[in-house]
Structures are given as structure tokens and as C-alpha cells.
Amino acid sequence: MANVLIGVCGGIASYKVCELIRELKREGHRIKVLMTPFAEKFISPLTFHTLSGEKVYTEKVWEEEPLAHINLARWADVFLIAPSTANTISKIANGISDNLLTTTVLAYKKKLLIAPAMNTVMYRSEPVRENLEKLRKWGHIIIEPEFGILACEEVGEGKLANVERLKDWVNYALEEKSLKGKRVLITCGATREYIDPVRFISNESSGEMGFSLARVCRWKGAEVKVIAGFTTAKEPPEVEIKRVRTAEEMRKEVLESFGSSDIVIMNAAVSDFRPKEFKESKIKKREKLTLELFKNPDILKELGEKKDKQILVGFALETDNIIDYARKKLLEKNLDLIVANPSEVMGEKHHKGYLITREEVREFSFPTKLESAKFIVEYISRLIKGGG
């Protein structure tokens, strides 16, 4: 996949890099680690060597390989510094290169990913804030630390970003920004139509596909907003998520954001019907219960009627005649693209289906929904550029 260089500074949070290496290797990336002298006081180079399967670069190795800083800078597709201490941030911001890590920074041509981790008073100090702002102006990405209990037992900002966020930023750095400047609205998850305070009509949608699409669109540079019903999948980091319960709540939120959106991907499993009457108290057990259902608004059709400049993408889950039913839906609802899936993909890791426009049908099949999401978003990017 990619060559990821991780610079580790001398902080207690350096232990989190162990899990990050595991996760990145699981995705197929090749990892190399370089350490500052103080980092070696917190964690052994042998630990990183064992996890990465690669040589770990220290000051001692640099003595043996004088051009290590040049070779590492050329090798890396992504250079992440985590944890990044106040000392290292100050050195980078002021062009100081007195160890292998900071010298490699000067030899690296691309933008850095810098993940600060330190005491909250240090993090809020004027010198650190000024140095971080300088790095931002140079185009480097600062992965903001998190709020919590720190190693010094103070409470505040300063915790190293969690592994999921760090991994997400690595993927962000690797993707071409084909959607930069675009606003993407995505719906996902299942809506719930309540019968009484504890019972509802819903479905088994996990939200994984919608969240995967949100991740990929963000990696591609888009400003992403997700309107989500009930989900069980892991939420994407660094993405705005608005929670709703019912189809009517989702309709309201979607209509409010539709006008300012460039791309709208309607992936949510919206309930087609709702109970005619909501019981304020729990319905007691009985031999028989009859529910009268009313049809919910067709949000996708409404958007198709309002559509102006937007690229509008719908989804169709079918048991038979998949392509025919999906194409009919595409035309009736004025969509630019519809993703049609067989019903057996629901709840499964493996994902397959068809991308259908007015001009063509493309079949796809991938081991994960994230890989399907990449394929779908790439196709949408080509639609924006005017190609098929």
C-alpha cells in the first residue's frame, strides 16, 4: 500500500504507537520508525522492530548510516510524528536539526502529520501555540490532542490522539484530494418509527457503508456531514455527525443541508412506513395487535425534484431483478447514480453490487465495504469531472 515513516519523541504516549503500527500493518502499509534519544528512555527500539518487522532508526544507526535522514525522507509516502513533544515542535518550527528525526524533517519534501502530546499547561503555552500556528501556515497537518486525564494527573487537552484518529489521518495524507472544496452530505443507518415509548419499526442497517463513504470523502478533501439514524458501525473521526431517529427528522435535516451541498449520497435505510398513531404509554401484552401504517415521505424523490447543481446518489437493496428495479428508481427519482446491492450483503463484510447511471452499468465486488466505498467515491469524482 504505502511507506509510512513514524517519528517517535520522548513522551509517555509513545506506547500507543505500538497499536498504531499493528493497525497500519493490518491495512497493508510498510512501517519504519525513527526515534529521538529521549524516546529510547520510554520504549525500546526492539519493541518497534518486532512490531514493524523493519530496522528502527536511532542516533546509533545514524552513525552507521550517515545518509539515513536522506534515505528515509525519500522512502516515506507519509511522515507522522507521534507523539510530538513541545521540544520537537519547537525545533521543527525554527529549523533546528540536531538529531535524526529533526534532520529527516528538513529533508522531507511533503507535508508532515504532527500529533502533539504533552501537559495541558505546556500545550496551551504561548510558545507552543505560536510554533503550532507557524507549522500550520507552512501546510503541515496538526492532529489535535484530546481532552482527558494526563500522565501528570492533570485534566485537560494534551492526550495523544487515539489510534483510530492517527490511522485515519495517515489515510487522509495518502489520498489524492479530488473532492477538495466540495461539500458532501451523506445519510446512513436505520430510522426508527415508534409505536410506543419502547417499541418501534426499523431494520438491520449498521451504517457501515455510509460511514465508510464519509471516511473516503474526507480523505479525498471534501467537507463531509453525515445525518445518521441508528448505527452499530464505528463512527468515522473528524466528520460532523448529526443524529436523528425518525424518517421525518431525517427529512428535515437533509432538506436544511441540501441546498449548500455539492454531492448528496442517500445511503440511509429509511423506514417506508410509520404507525398512524403513537401510544404515549407502553402497550400491554395482548393476544392480538393490529397496526395501521402510513407511508413516510420519499426523501430521495423530493431531492430529485429539487436538485439543481448537486450530484445525487441513491442506493437500492433488492432480492431479484436488481438492475431493472434500480434503473427504474434512478429514472423516477432523477438520480445521477444509483448503487444497487443484492439483499445478502446486509450485515456482511463482503460487499458487491452494481453502479448504474443512465448510460452504463458497472459490476463490483470487494472484500470490505470500505473498499467498495473507495470505488464508489472514485466513480463520483469522475462524474464531477464529466467522465464516466
N, C-alpha and C positions, 0 to 999 in steps of 0.2 A: 504493500500500500504506500507507505511514506516513511521517510527517515526523520525521526523525532529526536532532537537533542534536548536533554533536560539538565539545566544548571541548578545545582543544589547548594544553598547557602547554609550558614551555621545557625539553625534555629530548631527548636524542639519539634516544629511541624514537619521536619524533614522525613519523619517516619511515614507520613501519608503518601509520600512519593512511591513507596513500595507497592501499595494497592493501585496507584495510577499506572505504574509500569505493567502490572498484571492486566489491567483493563485495556491498555493500548495494544499490548501484545495480542490479546484475545481478538482484537479487531484487525490484526494482521500487520501492524506497524513494526518497524525495526527501531529499537530504542538504544541510544547511547547516553551515558550520564557523565557529567564532569562536576567536580566538587571543589569548593573553596577549602582552604586549610581548616577553617573553623567547622565546616560541615563534617569533617572527619572525626571531630570530637563528639558528635551526636550519633553518627551511624557509620558503620564500617563499609568501605568500598566493596568488600567481599559480598555484602548483602545485595548491593545493586548489581554486581557481576552475576551473582546466582540468579537473580530475577530476570535480568535483561539478556543474559547469555552473551554479553558483549564486554569488551575491555572497559573499565571505568577509568576516567582520566582525572588524575590528581597532579599536584605540583611535582611529585616524584616522577610520574610518567612523562611530564612535560620536559624534565631534564633529559630524559632518554630520547624523546621525540621533539626536538626543538620547533618543528613546524606543525605541532599538534593543533595549535589555535587556528592556523590557516586551513588545515585539512578538515577539521571539524566544522568550521564555518561553511566550507564548500559542500560538505556532505549533507548538512541539515536542510530539510524542507521546512521544518518548523523548529524554532528555538524558544523553549519555555524555561523561564527561571522561576522555580518554586521549591521551597519558599524563598522569597526575595527579601532580604533584610534591609533595614534602614541604611546600613553601611554600603551594601552593594548598590542600592538605588542611588545613593549619593555619588558613588564612583561613576556609574554609568551616565548620570545626568551631567557630570562635569568632565567626562572624557578621561578618567583615570583608569589606567590598565596596569595594575600591579600584581595580578595573579592570572592564572589560566582562564578563568571564567570571564573576567572583565576584558582581557585581551582578545578573547574569542568574540566578544560582543562587538568590538571595534572592527573585526574582520568580517562580520556577518552583514550581508547586503540588505536583507529583508527586514520586515518589522518584527520586533520582539513581542512575546507574550510575557508579561511581568506580573507575578502573583505575590503581592506583599503579605507578610505575616510578622506581626510584632505587637508589643504592648500598646494598648489603646492610646495612652498619652503620647507615646512616640509617634504613632500613626497620625495623630491629629496635630502634631507639632508643625510650626511654620516651615522649617527647612524641608521636612519630608513632603509636605503638601506642595511646596514650590517645586521640588525636584520631580514629583509625580506629574505635575502640570506641564513641566518642561518636556518630559518624556511623551506625554500625550500629544503635545504640539508637534513633536517630531514624527508622530504617526504610530508610535508603539501602543500596544493594547494593554491597559492596566486591568487586571482581573480583580475586581474589588474584593477585599476581605469580608468576612462575615461577622455578625454580632454574636457574642456569646461569652462564656466563662473562659478566660485565658489561662495559660500555664501559671501566671503570677497570681491567679485567683481574682484579678480584677474583671469587671464585666463591661463589655463594650465592643467596638469594632476592632478587628485585628486578627481574628482567626483566619487561617489559610482557607481559601475557597475549597469547598468539598470536592471529592474526586470526580463526581458527575459533572460539575461545572468546569473543572480543569480539562477533562476529556472533551467536553462539548466545545470549548474554545480551541482546542487543538484541531478538531474537525472543521471549525469555522475558518481557521487560518489556512487550511488546505484547499478550500473550495474557491472556485472562480466566482466572482461577485456579479453574476449575470442578472441578478434581480436588484441590484443596488438602486436605491431611490424609489423602489416600488413598495406600495402598501398592500399587504396580503391579509385577507380576512378568511379564517378557517373555522368551520363548525365541526364538532366531533362529540362522541359519546352518545348516551341514550337519554331521551327526555322521559319524564315520568308524569303520568296523568292520574291524579289522586282520586280514589273512590271515597276514602275516609281518611282520618289523620294517619293511619298506619298502613293502608293498602293502596296499591297503585297498579296501573297498566304500564308495562315497559318492555324492554328487550335485552339481549345479551351483549350489546355493543360494549367493547372495552375502552374505546377511544385510542387504541394503539396506532391505528392508521393515521388518524387526524394529528396526533401528537408527533408522529414520525414526519408527516408533511410539514408541520410547524418547524421542527428542527432543521430540516433541509432548506426550507425557505429562508430561515435566519442565516444559515451557513452561506447561502447564496447572496446575502447582503440586504434582504428585504426587511422592512419594518413589519413585524407579524403580530396580529391579535387573534387570539383563539376564544371562541364562545363555546363553552363546553357544558354538556349535561353531566350525567353521572358517568364516571370513568373508573376503571381499575388499573389502567396502564400508568407507567411512571410519567410524571409531567416533565416537559422539556424546560431546561433552565433558560433564563434570560429572555423569556417570552411572556407577554401580557396575556393573562388568562382570566376571562370573565365567566363566572359560574351561573348557570340557570337551571331551573328544574323542569318546567313545562314547555310544551311547544309554543304556547303563546308568549312566554317570557323570551324564548329564543327568537321568535319572530320580531319582537320589539327591539331586542339588542342588535339583531342583524340589520334591520332597516335603519337604525341610527348610524351604523358604521358603513353601510353600503355605498353611500354617495362619495365618501372620501377614499374608497378602496380602488386599487387598480386590478387586483386579482381576487376573486371570491371562490373558495373551494368549499362546497357544501357536502361534508363527509358525515355529518351527524345522522344518527338513526332516529329520526323524528317520529313520534307516535302518530299514526294516521287518524286515530280516533281518541276521543276523551269522553268520560262519563257525562251524561246530561246533567246529573245532579251530584254535588259533593255533600256527603254527610258530615256534619260538624262533630258528631260523636262516633266512636268505633261501632261498626255494625256487628251485632251479636251473632253468634253461630246459629244457623238455621238449616233446615233440610234443603231449601232451595232459595237461590238468589238470582233475580233477573236484572241485568244491567242494560239500560238503554244508552247507546253510544252516539255521539255526534261527530261528524267529520271535522278534523282540525284544518286550519288554513294551510294551503300548499305554498310554503315559503319559497321554494325554488321557482315555481311558476310565477309567483309575484315578482321575484327578482328578474326573471327573464323578460317580463313586461316592462320593468323599469330600467333595464340595462341600457347604458349609454356607451361609455368608453371601457367598461370593465370586461375582463376575461372571466367568464362564468363557467365553473366546472361542477358537474354533478356526479353522483355515484348511484349505481343500481346493483342491487343484490337479487339475483334471480335463481330459480330452480330449473327452468328449462327455457328454450328459445332465447338464450341470453342476449345474443347480438340483436335480434329483431326487436325485442322489448326495449332494449337500451337505446337503439337508434330512434325508435318511436318517441321515447322520453326526451331524447336530445332535441328533436324537432318541435315537439309540443311545448317544450319549456324554454325554447330559444337559447340553448346552451352552446358554448364553443367547443366543449369537450365533455365526454362522459366516460367514467371508469366503470366497467361492468364486471362484476365478480360472481362466480358460482356460489351458492349458499354454503358450501362446505368450507369456505375459507374463514367463516366466522369462528373466532376463538382459536384458530390455528396459527402457528408461527409461519408456516409456508404460505405464500400469497401468490395468487395467479389471477388472470383475467384478461380484459381487452381494453385498449384505449380506442375510443370511437369518436370521430369527427364527421362532418358532413361528407368529407372526401375519402376517408380511409378507415381501416380497422387494423390495429396492431395488437397482436397477442403478446403477453408477457408472463413470465413465471420466475419467482425469486425465492430463495430460502427464508427471507425475512421481510416484514412489512417496511422496514427502514430502506432496504434495497429497492423495493417497489416504489417507495416514496421518492427516492433519487431519480428513478426512471421517469416517474410522472412529472416531477418538477422540471427535469431537463426538457421534457416534451413541451411543457407550458412555456418555458423560456424560449423555445424555438417558435412557438405560436406568437409570442410577443414581437419577436424579430421578423415575423412574417413568413417563416418557413414551416414546413410540415415535419 
